[in-house]
Amino acid sequence: MRKKPTVAELEILQVLWARGPSTVREVHDGLNQGKPTGYTTVLKLMQIMADKDLVRRDEKQRAHIYSARVPREQTQTQMVRDLVDKVFGGSASRLVMHALSSRKSSPAELAEIRRTIDEMEETNR
C-alpha cells in the first residue's frame, strides 16, 4: 500500500496533476507561484516521493521527468475515506454537514451537490 502524501507532497502532486509529467525545475516554478520554495527542497521531496512510490521518475533524459503515480481523484477518494473514518466516526453525512456549515458555498456548488444527491438517490432505488 502506498504511503499517504504529506501536505508538502500534496502541493507537489497538485502541480504534477495540473501540468502532467514535469522536471523538478518545472515543479519548483509551479510551486513558487504560490509561495517561495527552495529548489533543493523540492528536489529532495520529489526523491522521497519516488521512494514512497507517490511519483514515477523517468531517468531517460538528462533532466529527470516526474509524474504522479496515482490520479488526483483516487488520492482524494482515499484521503476523504481516511478523514471520514478518523474524524467523523465513519459518517459521511457528518462530514458533509460540517463542510457545508463551515464555509459558504456558491449557488453553483450547491446545485452540483443537489444533483449528486439526486443521482445517488436514483442509484439506491
Secondary structure, DSSP 8 states (H G I E B T S, - for coil): ------HHHHHHHHHHHHH-SB-HHHHHHHHHTTS---HHHHHHHHHHHHHTTSEEEE-SSSS-EEEESS-HHHHHHHHHHHHHHHHSTT-HHHHHHHHHHHS---HHHHHHHHHHHHHHHHHT-
